[in-house]
Amino acid sequence: MKLILSSVVNGCRLGKLTEVGRNGTKTIDFPGCLLYTRTGSAPHLTHDTLHLIEKVPEPVQLTLPTLAEHHEVLEAYKEGIGKFIGMPDSLLYCSLHDAASPCPSGYNTNKTVSVWGGGGRIELTVSKFMEIQQAFKPDWYQCMADGELLPPGTSRKRAKKSVDRTLAFLDGCLEMHKKSEVLKNTEIIGVVEGGDVLEERLRSVRETIKRPVGGFLLDGFHGDDVPNDFKLSLLSSVTAELPEEKPRMIHGIGKPDEVLECVTRGVDLFEGFFPYKMTEQGRALSFNFKYKMDPETEVLEKTSNGDNEVGSKGVPSEVNETPFTIDLKREKFRADFSPLVEDCQCYCCKNHTRAYIYHLLVTNELLAGVLLMIHNLQHYFGFFQSIRDALRDNKMQQLKELITKQKS
């Protein structure tokens, strides 16, 4: 795997990962996101409907909690999860947790990490975790880690324990990884922990970069409890220590404004769970990421409330509105025969209306999830393309200002 940086401007990294995957044939553009899956498939979608979406990224995220209890089936199958789920040519990344379904805290120990599957809690030792990875045969996988979200004010002792456990898990995984013939072409991703304690974060980084890992996962930066300014300052301190030649991933960050702040601080890859979360809430992504706007459209944007239902000052028109989305379960959409987002080229917007999606949602039709997921994924992938374009055009500040205006 080779990382090629096209440019680094004000902390933002634009480039490509080449020779990626077990066969070394894949290329990943970054900043970018992964295709989020549950039990090995994009939620609500079949492979046929997934093909209706433009700009689907190469990397596919496998969420371990949704798959761990099936690992014996895959072990017997012997040909890996890619072929089993009908994605033999995809670049597969296996994450330890599922950002859309956070795990309860308090269950990790010095020897085990717990994940929650459909049948309840699954306790993983290093040995069992590595058996699962050998059954899955992913291209990348996140190492085991004590990745509980530590609240502000957590003692340094607890943060130190998180780092110590994670480093011990990494050493155990690396030892078994090195002996595995099945995983010889697979990359292991080291995890940076430490809560909101700067000294422990830096110790975690400095120790992890000494190990032969293929990239770095920045964990525990999500959640509403940590003030944004502090969280971002901590993130900057961490990425400043990371080597330039390896990719940086982050978990739990999905909102457009947060994504841009992380990109500005040197993060390369993000999870793709945010479109799924909005789909489950009956919401359509509607934020504007077109930083290059013709004069006529710009005038229209300034004189209307816009698809995000915000006024000219960026304040939501109603208290219960969520930034960047529209809630299609609201009565006002019953007779709204416009597309979800004007000028959107997704299958849903070209063929259906807000009123139809409203009808599907209030009658609990399964088609609602299918159509919303198609729109939300294409919109989100388009957003990441816009980030890369903005970096190439030296217009990142314009894009950030546009997104910032649309949040509450």
C-alpha positions as CSV (number, residue, x, y, z in Angstrom):
1,M,0.0,0.0,0.0
2,K,1.3,3.4,-1.0
3,L,0.0,6.8,0.1
4,I,0.5,9.6,-2.5
5,L,-0.2,13.1,-1.2
6,S,-1.2,15.6,-3.9
7,S,-1.3,18.5,-1.5
8,V,-1.4,19.5,2.2
9,V,-3.1,22.9,2.6
10,N,-3.8,24.3,6.0
11,G,-3.7,20.8,7.5
12,C,-6.0,19.2,4.8
13,R,-4.6,16.2,3.1
14,L,-5.6,15.4,-0.5
15,G,-4.3,12.3,-2.2
16,K,-4.7,8.6,-3.0
17,L,-4.0,5.3,-1.5
18,T,-2.7,3.0,-4.2
19,E,-1.9,-0.7,-4.4
20,V,-4.5,-1.3,-1.7
21,G,-6.2,-4.6,-0.8
22,R,-5.0,-8.2,-0.5
23,N,-4.3,-8.2,-4.3
24,G,-2.9,-4.7,-4.3
25,T,-5.3,-3.6,-7.1
26,K,-7.4,-1.0,-5.4
27,T,-7.1,2.8,-5.2
28,I,-8.8,5.1,-2.6
29,D,-9.2,8.8,-3.0
30,F,-9.1,10.8,0.2
31,P,-10.6,12.6,2.0
32,G,-13.2,9.9,1.6
33,C,-15.7,7.7,3.4
34,L,-16.5,4.0,3.6
35,L,-19.7,2.2,2.5
36,Y,-21.4,1.3,5.8
37,T,-22.9,-2.1,6.1
38,R,-24.7,-4.3,8.6
39,T,-24.4,-8.1,8.4
40,G,-22.4,-7.5,5.2
41,S,-24.8,-5.4,3.2
42,A,-25.8,-1.8,2.9
43,P,-29.0,-1.4,5.1
44,H,-32.3,-1.5,3.1
45,L,-30.5,-2.2,-0.2
46,T,-29.7,-5.1,-2.4
47,H,-26.7,-5.2,-4.7
48,D,-29.0,-4.2,-7.6
49,T,-30.3,-1.1,-5.8
50,L,-26.8,-0.3,-4.6
51,H,-25.7,-0.1,-8.2
52,L,-28.3,2.7,-8.8
53,I,-26.1,5.0,-6.6
54,E,-23.3,7.1,-8.1
55,K,-19.8,7.5,-6.6
56,V,-20.0,4.5,-4.3
57,P,-16.6,4.3,-2.6
58,E,-14.2,1.4,-2.9
59,P,-13.8,0.6,0.8
60,V,-16.6,-1.3,2.5
61,Q,-17.0,-1.2,6.2
62,L,-17.9,-4.5,7.9
63,T,-19.3,-3.9,11.4
64,L,-18.1,-6.7,13.7
65,P,-21.1,-6.6,16.2
66,T,-23.5,-7.5,13.3
67,L,-21.3,-10.4,12.1
68,A,-19.4,-11.8,15.0
69,E,-22.0,-14.5,16.0
70,H,-21.8,-15.9,12.4
71,H,-18.1,-16.3,12.3
72,E,-18.3,-20.1,12.6
73,V,-20.3,-20.3,9.4
74,L,-17.7,-18.2,7.6
75,E,-14.9,-20.3,9.1
76,A,-16.6,-23.4,7.6
77,Y,-17.1,-21.6,4.3
78,K,-13.3,-21.0,4.1
79,E,-13.5,-18.5,1.2
80,G,-13.8,-15.3,3.2
81,I,-16.6,-12.9,3.8
82,G,-16.2,-10.9,0.5
83,K,-17.4,-13.8,-1.6
84,F,-20.0,-14.8,1.0
85,I,-21.8,-11.5,0.9
86,G,-21.4,-11.1,-2.9
87,M,-18.7,-8.5,-2.8
88,P,-15.6,-10.5,-3.8
89,D,-13.9,-7.5,-5.5
90,S,-14.6,-4.9,-2.8
91,L,-12.0,-3.5,-0.4
92,L,-13.2,-4.8,3.0
93,Y,-12.4,-3.0,6.3
94,C,-13.6,-4.7,9.6
95,S,-14.4,-2.3,12.5
96,L,-14.6,-3.4,16.1
97,H,-17.8,-1.5,16.8
98,D,-20.8,-0.1,15.0
99,A,-21.1,3.7,15.3
100,A,-24.8,3.5,14.6
101,S,-25.4,1.3,17.6
102,P,-23.0,2.3,20.4
103,C,-22.1,-0.4,23.0
104,P,-22.8,0.0,26.7
105,S,-19.8,0.9,28.7
106,G,-18.2,-0.9,31.6
107,Y,-17.7,-4.3,30.1
108,N,-14.1,-4.3,28.9
109,T,-11.4,-5.9,30.9
110,N,-7.6,-6.4,30.7
111,K,-8.2,-9.6,28.7
112,T,-11.5,-9.0,26.8
113,V,-13.5,-6.5,24.8
114,S,-17.3,-6.9,24.5
115,V,-19.5,-6.2,21.5
116,W,-23.3,-6.6,21.2
117,G,-24.8,-8.7,18.4
118,G,-28.3,-9.7,17.7
119,G,-28.1,-12.4,20.4
120,G,-26.6,-10.2,23.1
121,R,-23.1,-9.6,24.5
122,I,-20.2,-11.3,22.8
123,E,-17.0,-11.3,24.8
124,L,-13.8,-11.3,22.7
125,T,-10.3,-12.4,23.7
126,V,-7.4,-11.6,21.4
127,S,-7.5,-15.3,20.3
128,K,-11.2,-15.3,19.5
129,F,-10.9,-11.9,17.8
130,M,-8.1,-13.1,15.5
131,E,-10.0,-16.3,14.7
132,I,-12.9,-14.1,13.5
133,Q,-10.5,-12.0,11.3
134,Q,-9.0,-15.2,9.8
135,A,-12.5,-16.4,9.0
136,F,-13.5,-13.1,7.5
137,K,-10.3,-12.5,5.5
138,P,-10.7,-8.7,5.2
139,D,-8.3,-6.4,3.5
140,W,-8.0,-4.2,6.6
141,Y,-9.2,-4.6,10.1
142,Q,-9.2,-2.5,13.2
143,C,-7.2,-4.0,16.1
144,M,-8.9,-4.8,19.4
145,A,-9.0,-1.8,21.7
146,D,-10.5,-0.5,24.9
147,G,-12.5,2.0,22.9
148,E,-15.2,3.1,25.4
149,L,-16.1,6.7,25.1
150,L,-14.6,8.3,28.2
151,P,-16.6,11.3,29.5
152,P,-15.0,14.7,30.2
153,G,-13.2,14.7,33.5
154,T,-12.2,11.1,33.4
155,S,-9.2,10.5,35.5
156,R,-5.8,10.1,34.0
157,K,-5.7,6.7,35.7
158,R,-8.7,5.5,33.6
159,A,-7.3,7.0,30.4
160,K,-3.9,5.3,31.1
161,K,-5.7,2.0,31.6
162,S,-7.4,2.4,28.2
163,V,-4.1,3.1,26.5
164,D,-2.3,0.2,28.3
165,R,-5.1,-2.2,27.4
166,T,-5.2,-1.1,23.7
167,L,-1.4,-1.4,23.3
168,A,-1.5,-4.9,24.9
169,F,-4.3,-5.9,22.6
170,L,-2.3,-4.6,19.6
171,D,0.8,-6.5,20.6
172,G,-1.2,-9.7,21.0
173,C,-3.0,-9.2,17.6
174,L,0.3,-8.4,15.9
175,E,1.9,-11.6,17.2
176,M,-0.9,-13.8,15.9
177,H,-1.2,-11.7,12.7
178,K,2.4,-12.4,11.9
179,K,2.0,-16.2,12.3
180,S,-1.2,-16.3,10.1
181,E,-0.8,-17.4,6.5
182,V,-4.4,-16.3,5.8
183,L,-3.7,-12.7,7.0
184,K,-0.3,-12.2,5.4
185,N,-1.6,-9.6,2.8
186,T,-4.0,-8.0,5.3
187,E,-3.3,-4.6,7.0
188,I,-3.9,-4.2,10.7
189,I,-5.1,-0.7,11.8
190,G,-3.6,0.6,15.1
191,V,-6.0,2.4,17.4
192,V,-5.2,5.7,19.3
193,E,-7.0,6.0,22.6
194,G,-6.6,8.1,25.7
195,G,-9.9,10.0,26.2
196,D,-9.5,13.7,26.8
197,V,-6.1,13.4,28.5
198,L,-3.5,14.9,26.2
199,E,-0.6,13.1,27.8
200,E,-2.2,9.7,27.3
201,R,-3.3,10.5,23.8
202,L,0.2,11.4,22.8
203,R,1.6,8.3,24.6
204,S,-0.9,6.2,22.7
205,V,0.2,7.7,19.3
206,R,4.0,7.4,20.0
207,E,3.7,3.8,21.1
208,T,1.4,2.8,18.3
209,I,3.6,4.2,15.5
210,K,6.5,2.0,16.8
211,R,4.4,-1.0,15.8
212,P,4.1,-2.4,12.2
213,V,0.6,-1.1,11.5
214,G,-0.9,-0.2,8.1
215,G,-2.7,2.9,9.4
216,F,-4.2,4.6,12.4
217,L,-7.7,4.8,13.8
218,L,-8.5,7.9,15.9
219,D,-11.0,6.7,18.4
220,G,-13.1,8.4,21.1
221,F,-13.4,11.8,19.5
222,H,-17.2,11.6,19.0
223,G,-20.0,12.3,21.4
224,D,-21.7,15.5,22.6
225,D,-20.0,15.7,26.0
226,V,-16.7,17.0,24.8
227,P,-16.6,20.7,23.8
228,N,-15.8,21.1,20.1
229,D,-12.9,23.5,20.6
230,F,-11.2,21.1,23.1
231,K,-11.9,18.0,21.0
232,L,-10.5,19.6,17.9
233,S,-7.4,20.9,19.7
234,L,-6.8,17.4,21.0
235,L,-7.3,16.0,17.5
236,S,-4.8,18.4,16.1
237,S,-2.2,17.4,18.7
238,V,-2.7,13.7,17.8
239,T,-2.5,14.1,14.0
240,A,0.6,16.2,14.3
241,E,2.4,13.2,15.7
242,L,1.3,10.7,13.0
243,P,3.6,9.8,10.1
244,E,2.5,11.3,6.8
245,E,2.9,8.1,4.8
246,K,0.1,6.2,6.5
247,P,-3.7,6.8,6.4
248,R,-5.7,8.2,9.3
249,M,-9.2,7.1,10.0
250,I,-11.7,8.3,12.5
251,H,-14.8,6.6,14.0
252,G,-18.1,8.1,15.1
253,I,-17.9,11.4,13.1
254,G,-20.5,11.8,10.4
255,K,-22.1,15.3,10.5
256,P,-20.9,17.5,7.6
257,D,-19.6,20.3,9.7
258,E,-17.7,17.8,12.0
259,V,-16.3,16.0,8.9
260,L,-14.9,19.3,7.6
261,E,-13.3,20.2,10.9
262,C,-11.6,16.8,11.0
263,V,-10.4,17.0,7.4
264,T,-8.8,20.4,8.3
265,R,-6.9,18.6,11.0
266,G,-5.5,15.9,8.7
267,V,-8.0,13.0,8.9
268,D,-8.3,11.0,5.6
269,L,-11.1,8.5,6.0
270,F,-14.5,8.4,7.7
271,E,-17.2,5.9,8.4
272,G,-20.4,6.1,6.3
273,F,-23.0,5.5,9.0
274,F,-24.5,9.0,9.0
275,P,-26.8,8.4,5.9
276,Y,-28.1,5.2,7.6
277,K,-28.9,7.0,10.9
278,M,-30.8,9.7,9.0
279,T,-32.7,7.1,7.0
280,E,-33.8,5.4,10.2
281,Q,-35.2,8.7,11.5
282,G,-37.2,9.3,8.2
283,R,-34.9,12.2,7.3
284,A,-33.4,13.1,3.9
285,L,-30.0,14.7,3.7
286,S,-30.6,18.1,2.1
287,F,-27.6,20.3,2.8
288,N,-26.0,22.2,0.0
289,F,-22.3,21.4,-0.7
290,K,-22.1,23.2,-4.1
291,Y,-19.5,25.8,-3.3
292,K,-19.2,26.7,-7.0
293,M,-22.5,28.4,-7.7
294,D,-23.7,30.3,-10.8
295,P,-24.9,33.8,-10.0
296,E,-28.6,33.0,-10.8
297,T,-28.6,30.1,-8.3
298,E,-26.9,32.1,-5.7
299,V,-29.6,34.8,-5.8
300,L,-32.3,32.1,-5.5
301,E,-30.5,30.5,-2.5
302,K,-30.4,33.9,-0.7
303,T,-34.1,34.6,-1.3
304,S,-35.5,31.2,-0.3
305,N,-35.5,29.1,2.8
306,G,-33.7,26.3,0.9
307,D,-34.0,22.6,1.1
308,N,-32.5,22.5,4.6
309,E,-35.4,24.7,5.7
310,V,-33.2,27.5,7.1
311,G,-33.5,31.2,6.7
312,S,-30.9,33.6,5.4
313,K,-29.1,33.7,8.7
314,G,-28.9,29.9,8.9
315,V,-31.4,29.6,11.7
316,P,-33.9,26.6,11.5
317,S,-37.4,27.7,10.7
318,E,-38.7,25.4,13.5
319,V,-37.2,24.3,16.8
320,N,-37.5,20.6,16.1
321,E,-35.6,20.7,12.8
322,T,-32.2,18.9,12.6
323,P,-29.5,20.7,10.6
324,F,-28.6,19.3,7.2
325,T,-31.8,17.3,6.8
326,I,-35.6,17.4,6.3
327,D,-38.0,15.4,8.4
328,L,-40.3,13.7,5.8
329,K,-42.7,12.4,8.5
330,R,-44.0,15.9,9.0
331,E,-47.6,16.7,7.8
332,K,-46.4,19.6,5.7
333,F,-45.0,17.2,3.1
334,R,-48.3,15.4,2.5
335,A,-49.0,17.5,-0.6
336,D,-45.4,18.5,-1.5
337,F,-44.8,17.1,-5.0
338,S,-41.2,18.4,-5.4
339,P,-38.2,16.1,-5.2
340,L,-36.3,15.6,-1.9
341,V,-33.6,18.0,-3.2
342,E,-33.8,20.1,-6.3
343,D,-31.3,19.2,-9.0
344,C,-30.4,15.9,-7.2
345,Q,-29.7,13.2,-9.8
346,C,-30.3,10.2,-7.5
347,Y,-32.9,7.6,-8.5
348,C,-35.3,8.7,-5.8
349,C,-35.3,12.4,-6.6
350,K,-35.7,11.7,-10.4
351,N,-38.6,9.4,-9.9
352,H,-40.4,10.2,-6.7
353,T,-41.6,13.2,-4.6
354,R,-41.5,14.3,-0.9
355,A,-45.3,13.5,-0.7
356,Y,-44.7,9.9,-1.8
357,I,-41.9,9.4,0.7
358,Y,-44.1,10.9,3.4
359,H,-46.9,8.4,2.5
360,L,-44.4,5.5,2.6
361,L,-43.1,6.6,6.0
362,V,-46.5,7.1,7.7
363,T,-47.8,3.8,6.4
364,N,-44.6,2.0,7.5
365,E,-43.8,0.7,4.0
366,L,-40.4,-0.9,3.6
367,L,-39.9,1.0,0.3
368,A,-39.4,4.2,2.3
369,G,-36.1,2.9,3.7
370,V,-34.9,1.8,0.3
371,L,-35.6,5.1,-1.4
372,L,-34.3,7.3,1.4
373,M,-31.1,5.2,1.7
374,I,-30.5,5.6,-2.1
375,H,-30.8,9.4,-1.8
376,N,-28.9,9.7,1.4
377,L,-26.0,7.6,0.3
378,Q,-25.7,9.4,-3.1
379,H,-25.9,12.8,-1.4
380,Y,-23.3,11.9,1.2
381,F,-20.9,10.5,-1.3
382,G,-21.4,13.6,-3.4
383,F,-20.4,15.7,-0.4
384,F,-17.1,13.9,-0.1
385,Q,-16.4,14.4,-3.8
386,S,-17.1,18.1,-3.2
387,I,-14.5,18.1,-0.4
388,R,-11.9,16.7,-2.7
389,D,-12.8,19.1,-5.5
390,A,-12.7,22.0,-3.1
391,L,-9.2,21.0,-2.0
392,R,-8.1,20.8,-5.6
393,D,-9.6,24.2,-6.4
394,N,-8.3,25.8,-3.2
395,K,-11.9,26.5,-2.2
396,M,-12.0,24.7,1.1
397,Q,-12.8,27.8,3.1
398,Q,-15.8,28.6,0.8
399,L,-17.1,25.0,1.4
400,K,-16.7,25.3,5.1
401,E,-18.5,28.6,5.2
402,L,-21.4,27.2,3.1
403,I,-21.8,24.2,5.4
404,T,-21.5,26.2,8.6
405,K,-24.3,28.5,7.5
406,Q,-26.6,25.5,7.4
407,K,-26.2,24.2,10.9
408,S,-28.1,25.5,13.9
